[in-house]
Amino acid sequence: MSVTLLVGSQKQLADGLPWLRQFAESMKLRADILVLGLDHRTLELRSQKELESIGAGSAKQATAKSPNRVERVEADVEAISLQLAKWDSRLLLMVDDVDDDRFQATLFDRCAIKSVWLSSKGTPPESSRHVFSIDDSSDKVTRWISRRLLGMDPGLHLDHEWLTELAKLSEPPSDSESEHPDPIDAAIEKALSLERQRCDPGDLIWVPFGSKPSSEPHYKVARALLGQSTQASVALVSQKESWNQSLSASVRYWASHVAEPMDRESRLELARSLEEGSEPSLEFLGLISAAAMLAAFGLLQNSAAVIIGAMLIAPLMTPIMGAGLSLAHGNRPLFRRSMLSIGIGFAGAFGSSFLFGLLVRLVHHPVVTDEMWGRCNPSPLDFCVGLVGGMAAS
């Protein structure tokens, strides 16, 4: 998974790289770049060089086996969406470009993943005192976005009231109101005035949206802030995923790094090892029988250490894993050999322990020990022990 920067010019690349690095580090994802235009070979090479130089901090260390990627893509919304899906990108970052404003607006509105449309006036802020949410009503969403992308909460509000006035825009104007100025123009003027009065160079204003930004009442105001802000960077963020989808993506990312895919040679070596260990043999039967008798000693002596020793020498786990591999691969011969070994192991352990028990009764009167009772009264905790052990083995 990755954070992807979309660039169409050297300026967009220069402005977007610090933000790409910050977002990738905060989200602990790889940083990738899509170059807009199939003929921009020079920009692709420059992007590759710049991406290698910044290294994306901790994200690079976390994905050392998955190097950062740079590719050219056709200037088409569908082509970009397909490439983002191919890369399993979690965030698209666009730097505002006046010459390409209409295309960026379409992509921001239709992109299937979370998108940030950014007007950069500097580098990402390093303190919450330089991060603004647009108003009180969006504070909760903005905090979640800011924590995810910057690792900090917004410390300020651009204003506490003005955005609520836009809710009236959905109502048809009355005859008396038709003579007054357009309320959208008034809201835009107020927003720009607040930005110039309250914001300093290096500040950032978050403007959150839902899954369809163009249908929301503050969209035009946000677009005006994006194109006409003079002091602060402005980031329009479209939320394309719910909290449970985001959590699911984080779990998938964590799982992919805990159990990374094996290469072909490693898979072949694992298969050969399990196939050899799943073959029924006298050695296998002898080890199982010895483990069963050792476990019987441990039960009679009430010694957990001896029982653990019996588990260590028991070779039954290998054919069990071989059976699991055969089910995954559809390997019927391996499945038959594995099940035969498991059956022989069960019979060998049962027979040897039964004979051992008869011999013990001839020379010693056995007593029921705590270790015996512990095996006869399993609890949910014993199930958890087996579950975690199986996960570790797999």
ChimeraX attribute file (.defattr): number of C-alpha atoms within 10 A of each C-alpha:
attribute: neighborCount
match mode: 1-to-1
recipient: residues
	/A:1	23
	/A:2	24
	/A:3	26
	/A:4	28
	/A:5	24
	/A:6	21
	/A:7	27
	/A:8	20
	/A:9	15
	/A:10	13
	/A:11	11
	/A:12	18
	/A:13	23
	/A:14	14
	/A:15	19
	/A:16	24
	/A:17	23
	/A:18	17
	/A:19	22
	/A:20	28
	/A:21	24
	/A:22	21
	/A:23	27
	/A:24	26
	/A:25	23
	/A:26	19
	/A:27	19
	/A:28	24
	/A:29	24
	/A:30	30
	/A:31	31
	/A:32	26
	/A:33	25
	/A:34	23
	/A:35	25
	/A:36	20
	/A:37	18
	/A:38	12
	/A:39	12
	/A:40	15
	/A:41	13
	/A:42	10
	/A:43	19
	/A:44	22
	/A:45	14
	/A:46	14
	/A:47	24
	/A:48	17
	/A:49	12
	/A:50	14
	/A:51	21
	/A:52	14
	/A:53	9
	/A:54	14
	/A:55	16
	/A:56	25
	/A:57	16
	/A:58	16
	/A:59	22
	/A:60	21
	/A:61	14
	/A:62	15
	/A:63	17
	/A:64	11
	/A:65	9
	/A:66	11
	/A:67	14
	/A:68	20
	/A:69	17
	/A:70	20
	/A:71	18
	/A:72	21
	/A:73	19
	/A:74	15
	/A:75	14
	/A:76	13
	/A:77	16
	/A:78	13
	/A:79	12
	/A:80	20
	/A:81	18
	/A:82	13
	/A:83	16
	/A:84	22
	/A:85	14
	/A:86	10
	/A:87	15
	/A:88	15
	/A:89	20
	/A:90	23
	/A:91	28
	/A:92	27
	/A:93	25
	/A:94	25
	/A:95	25
	/A:96	23
	/A:97	19
	/A:98	9
	/A:99	8
	/A:100	10
	/A:101	13
	/A:102	11
	/A:103	14
	/A:104	19
	/A:105	16
	/A:106	13
	/A:107	20
	/A:108	26
	/A:109	18
	/A:110	19
	/A:111	20
	/A:112	20
	/A:113	20
	/A:114	19
	/A:115	26
	/A:116	23
	/A:117	23
	/A:118	24
	/A:119	25
	/A:120	24
	/A:121	17
	/A:122	17
	/A:123	17
	/A:124	21
	/A:125	18
	/A:126	13
	/A:127	14
	/A:128	17
	/A:129	14
	/A:130	19
	/A:131	27
	/A:132	27
	/A:133	26
	/A:134	24
	/A:135	19
	/A:136	16
	/A:137	13
	/A:138	16
	/A:139	20
	/A:140	11
	/A:141	16
	/A:142	24
	/A:143	19
	/A:144	16
	/A:145	20
	/A:146	20
	/A:147	14
	/A:148	17
	/A:149	19
	/A:150	23
	/A:151	18
	/A:152	19
	/A:153	21
	/A:154	24
	/A:155	13
	/A:156	18
	/A:157	17
	/A:158	20
	/A:159	17
	/A:160	12
	/A:161	11
	/A:162	14
	/A:163	19
	/A:164	13
	/A:165	13
	/A:166	16
	/A:167	11
	/A:168	11
	/A:169	13
	/A:170	9
	/A:171	8
	/A:172	9
	/A:173	12
	/A:174	8
	/A:175	8
	/A:176	7
	/A:177	11
	/A:178	10
	/A:179	9
	/A:180	9
	/A:181	9
	/A:182	11
	/A:183	14
	/A:184	17
	/A:185	13
	/A:186	12
	/A:187	18
	/A:188	18
	/A:189	15
	/A:190	16
	/A:191	22
	/A:192	18
	/A:193	14
	/A:194	13
	/A:195	23
	/A:196	15
	/A:197	11
	/A:198	15
	/A:199	21
	/A:200	14
	/A:201	15
	/A:202	17
	/A:203	25
	/A:204	28
	/A:205	27
	/A:206	28
	/A:207	28
	/A:208	22
	/A:209	23
	/A:210	17
	/A:211	21
	/A:212	15
	/A:213	21
	/A:214	17
	/A:215	12
	/A:216	14
	/A:217	18
	/A:218	22
	/A:219	18
	/A:220	17
	/A:221	21
	/A:222	24
	/A:223	19
	/A:224	15
	/A:225	25
	/A:226	23
	/A:227	15
	/A:228	13
	/A:229	20
	/A:230	16
	/A:231	19
	/A:232	25
	/A:233	26
	/A:234	28
	/A:235	24
	/A:236	23
	/A:237	24
	/A:238	25
	/A:239	21
	/A:240	19
	/A:241	16
	/A:242	11
	/A:243	10
	/A:244	9
	/A:245	11
	/A:246	13
	/A:247	12
	/A:248	12
	/A:249	16
	/A:250	16
	/A:251	11
	/A:252	13
	/A:253	14
	/A:254	12
	/A:255	11
	/A:256	12
	/A:257	11
	/A:258	9
	/A:259	9
	/A:260	10
	/A:261	10
	/A:262	10
	/A:263	8
	/A:264	9
	/A:265	9
	/A:266	11
	/A:267	12
	/A:268	12
	/A:269	11
	/A:270	15
	/A:271	16
	/A:272	13
	/A:273	13
	/A:274	22
	/A:275	22
	/A:276	14
	/A:277	21
	/A:278	28
	/A:279	19
	/A:280	19
	/A:281	12
	/A:282	9
	/A:283	10
	/A:284	20
	/A:285	22
	/A:286	17
	/A:287	19
	/A:288	26
	/A:289	22
	/A:290	19
	/A:291	24
	/A:292	27
	/A:293	23
	/A:294	21
	/A:295	23
	/A:296	21
	/A:297	19
	/A:298	21
	/A:299	22
	/A:300	17
	/A:301	16
	/A:302	17
	/A:303	15
	/A:304	14
	/A:305	11
	/A:306	17
	/A:307	21
	/A:308	14
	/A:309	14
	/A:310	21
	/A:311	17
	/A:312	10
	/A:313	14
	/A:314	22
	/A:315	20
	/A:316	21
	/A:317	16
	/A:318	21
	/A:319	26
	/A:320	19
	/A:321	19
	/A:322	28
	/A:323	25
	/A:324	17
	/A:325	20
	/A:326	21
	/A:327	13
	/A:328	9
	/A:329	11
	/A:330	11
	/A:331	14
	/A:332	12
	/A:333	11
	/A:334	24
	/A:335	22
	/A:336	16
	/A:337	19
	/A:338	28
	/A:339	19
	/A:340	16
	/A:341	24
	/A:342	23
	/A:343	13
	/A:344	19
	/A:345	25
	/A:346	16
	/A:347	15
	/A:348	20
	/A:349	21
	/A:350	16
	/A:351	15
	/A:352	18
	/A:353	21
	/A:354	15
	/A:355	11
	/A:356	16
	/A:357	16
	/A:358	10
	/A:359	11
	/A:360	14
	/A:361	10
	/A:362	9
	/A:363	8
	/A:364	8
	/A:365	7
	/A:366	12
	/A:367	11
	/A:368	10
	/A:369	14
	/A:370	15
	/A:371	16
	/A:372	15
	/A:373	11
	/A:374	12
	/A:375	11
	/A:376	9
	/A:377	8
	/A:378	10
	/A:379	10
	/A:380	7
	/A:381	9
	/A:382	12
	/A:383	11
	/A:384	11
	/A:385	10
	/A:386	11
	/A:387	12
	/A:388	11
	/A:389	11
	/A:390	12
	/A:391	8
	/A:392	8
	/A:393	10
	/A:394	10
